[in-house]
């Protein structure tokens, strides 16, 4: 009995972290999108010219749900790695990139700040690369779980930049209010 905790106990500890981090990150991502009114239901966004490689609307919630699950699993691994060197810095940098992620949708979809959203996503890519590097020094599996996320960020940055190029006046675009007809019968 030289072990402090059995493998089963360690697995349960990780599982407890994951049962907290995965739903929390998925929920925060969902909340950010709702607050921002992101997606094709947003009349301003629907009115913008899009690049030819723009995925269909359904692809975004599917991709983001998968990516948020991977992020939750990755940070759970790092949270579980108590005593690991660089753990505190890795967690802090992960939180920074997560806050940046949650700010992007309101900045783009709600505030219509397309150029600023592009700069934010570029910064997010750089911070995420730092997170991946730190995670790799603690647990390689956590770093590998972050790879699809950074790949998607690069794709999203390309979309963001293309939309900015195709719509130079996007921030000042005013979409007419939805027309509604009120009929009165006398």
N, C-alpha and C positions, 0 to 999 in steps of 0.2 A: 504494500500500500504506500508506495512512494509518490503516487499521483495526487495532485491537488484536486483535479476534476477528471472524470472519465470522458471518453470520446462522446458518449451519448449526452452527457451533461453539457459539454462544449457545443455540440450540435444544437441542443435545445436553446442554449444562450444565443447562438446566431439566429435561430429561428424566431426567438422573441424580438430581436432587433429588426429582423426583416418584416415581421408582422406589424411593426410600428412604422418603419421607414417607407415601405412600399405603398401602403394606402395613403400615408401622409403626403408623399410626393405626387402620387396620382391625383389626389384631391386638390392640392395646391395648384397643379397644372390645369386641372379642370376649372377651378375657380378663376384663375388668371384669364383663361380663354373666355369664360362667361362674362366677367367684368368688362373685358375688352370688346365683347361682341365680335369675336374673331370668326373668320370663315366667310363663306359665300353668302350667308344671310345678312351680312353687313353690307348695306347698300353702297357705301363709299367704296369698299373693296370690290364689290361686284361691278362697279362702274369703271374700274381701272383696266387699262390694257395689260394683258398678262403675256409672258413669254410662251413660246410654243411647247416648251418642256414642262409647263405647269401641270402637276398631277391633278387628278380629279378631287373634288372637295372631300369625298369620303376617305381619301388616303391620309389626310392630316390627323384626324382623331385616332385612327388605327395606329399610325406610326408613332404619334406622341404617347399613346397609352403604353405601347411596347417599350419605348425609350424611357419613360418614367418608371416602369417596372424595373428595367435594367439599372437605372440610377439608384433606385431604392435598394436593390440587392447589392450593388457595389458599395454604397455607403454603409450598409449593414455589416458587410465584411470588415470594413475599416473600423467601425464602432466596436466590433467584436474583438479586434486585435489590440486588446489592452496591453499597455507597456511597450508597444512598438514605437521605435524611434520615428519621428516625423508625423506621428498620428495626429497630434493637435493641429499642426499646420495643414495637414491634408484635409482634416474635417473643416477647418476655417475656410480654406480655399474652395472646398466643395460648396459650402454655404454661400460664399460670395458668388460663384458661378450660378448657383440655383436662384439666388435673388435676381441676378441679371436676367436669367431665363424668364422668371415670372414678371419682370418689368417689360420685356420685349413686346408682348402682345398688346398691353395697353398703350405703349408708346406708338406702335405701328397702327393698330386697328382703331383705337379710341382717339388718340391725339393726332393721327395722320402725319406723324413725323418720320417719314420714310428714310431720309438721309441719316437722321440720328439713330433710327432703329438699325440701319446698316452698320454704323460705327459701333453700336452696342454689341451686335452679333459678332463683329470682328474681335472686339475685346473679349467677348464670351469664349470664342474659339481659343484665344491665347491663354485665358485663365484655365479653360478645360484641359488644354495640353499640359499646363502645370499640374493640374489635379491628376491627370493620367500618370505623369512622371512620378509624383509623390506616391500615388497608389501602388505603382509598380515596385517601389522601394519597400512597401509594407506587405502587400499581397498582390501577386501578379493577376490572379483571377479578377480582382476588383478593377484593375487597370484595363483588362481585356473587355470587361462588361461596359466600359466607357467608350470603346472604339466606335460602335454604331452611332452613339450620340454625337460624337465630334464629327463623324462623317455626315450625319444629317445636318448638323450646324453649318458645315461647309456648303452643302446643297441649299439650305435655307438662306444663307448669305448670298449665294448666287442668284436665287429667286428674288431676294430683297433688292439686290443691285439692279437686276434686270427690270424689275417693276419701277424702280427709281428712274432708270434710263428711258423706259417707254412712257413714263408719266412725269415729265419734269415739273409740272405744276400740281402734283398730287396733293400736297399739303393745303392747297387753296381750292381744291376741287369741291364744289358744293353740289350735292345730289338733291334734286327736287324731292320734296316730301311725297310720301306715298299718297296717291289720290284715293279719296274715299268719297263715295256718293251717299248722301243722306236723302232718302226719299220721304216725303211727307204726303200723306193722303188725307184729304179733307172731305 
